[in-house]
Amino acid sequence: MPTYDYECGACGHAFELFQSITAKPVRKCPSCGRPRAMRLIGTGAGVLFRGSGFYQTDYRSENYKQRARAEKESAGAAASKSGDGGTGKATPGSSTASNGGSSGSAKTS
């Protein structure tokens, strides 16, 4: 059940009321007793998603999980064969495309 904000048009008293969605708006102000209370239009409350079940990956099929596991294992085996330990980092003294292929230091005049 939502909490509605009300404000009295006569005395200016603002209050909140916990009501059912189907309940009619309250007209009588609890402060002055006049029938001038009006329900305010608010932004509403934020929606909170708690627990599992709210992400695309929560309900993956078993077939998908098995393929992903096999792919991960084959990628790990390929990385260990390449000699970099699966890190993707070059070993010291090796030239890579990121440094332009030069392994020496630049000369200054």
N, C-alpha and C positions, 0 to 999 in steps of 0.2 A: 504494500500500500504506500502510495506516495505522500510526501509532506507538501502541503500547499501553503503559499504565502498569501496573506490577506492584509488589506489596509483599509481603515475606516475613512470614508470621505468626510465625515463630520468632525471627528476629533484628531484624525491623523495617526491613530494608534495602529502600529504594525504588529502582526502576530503570525505564527505558523500553526497549521492544523494538520494532523495526521488523519487522512480520510481515504476511503475507498475511491477508486476511479469512477465508479457509477454513482457515488453520493452527490447530491445537489450542493452547489456552493452555499456557504453560510452567509446570511445577510445581516444578522444581528451582531453588533460589535460587543465583545465581552467587557470592554472598558466603559463605554458610555451608554450602551444598551440600545442605541438607535439602529434602524435597519439600513445602514449605509456602508456596510463592509463589502468590499469587492475583492475577488480573487485576482491576484496579480499574475501576469504571464511571465514565467521565469525561463531560464535557459535549461532547466532540468538538471538532473544529476548525471554525473559521469558513469559510464558503464565499466565495471570491473570484471575482467576475465581472470578467474583464479583456477588453478589446478591444470590438469592435462586436458588435451582435447581441443585446444584452440589454435593449433599450428598445423600446417599442411603435412608436416613430417610425423605427426603423432599417429596417424592411421595408415602407415605404409604397409603394403602387402608383404607377405612372407617371401614371395618371389623377388620383390625389389630388394628386400634386406639381404637375401642370399647372394644376389648379383653384386650388390654393393660390397659385401664382405669379401667375395672372390676378387673383385676389382682391387680392393684395398690390399689384399694379400699379394696379388700379382704385381702391384706397384711397389710394394715393399721389397719383394724379391728382386725386381729389376733395379731398384736403387742400390741394393747391397752389392749387386754385380758390377755396377758402374764405379765403385770405389769411393764415392763421396759420402757413404754412410746414410744415404737417403736425405741429406740436408739440402742438396742442390747447390751447395757452396763449393767454389773452386778451392783446391789445395794451394798452399803458399808456393809461389814460384811458377805457377801455371798461368798461361795467358788465356784471357777470356775475351769475348766480343765486347764486353762492357768497357774495357779499358783500351779498346782499339787494337788489340792484339799485340801491343808492344809490351815487352817485359822489362825494359830498361827505364831508367829515370831520365827526365828531360834535362838537357844541358842548358845552363845559363851563361850568358857572356858578361 
